[in-house]
Amino acid sequence: MSEFSPTANGSKSVSAQCPGGKKALEGGEIVPDYVGLQLYQSFPTPDDSGWTVYAQENTSPGTPWSVRAFVVCG
């Protein structure tokens, strides 16, 4: 699991990578349940070696937040 450093503004993206030789079977995200945050995308990397997540702050929640990506590899 990967986590982007918590800050209180902007947009964030983070990727979780599979160990060498493994491919992403599925993945997902953990985004805080703050008003004003929106998950934009959650998808496997183009070469299936991990999972990438994009989230954005639409209004200022006034609290630092981070986004996490996780991947199941096989």
C-alpha positions, 0 to 999 in steps of 0.5 A: 500500500502506498500513501501520499503525504497529507496536506490540506490542498490540491489534488493527489495521485499515488501508485502501489506497485507489485513486486518484480514479475507480478501483475496487478489483478485488482486494486483500489483506494482509501480516500478520507470521507471529508466533504469536498474530496472527490475520487477521480480515477482508480485504475491499473498502471498501463503495464499492469505492474501496479495501481494508480489513484487520483483524488482532488479537493473540490472545496477546502476541508481545512484538514490535511488529507492523504490518499492511499492506493493498494494492489493485489498482485499475482 
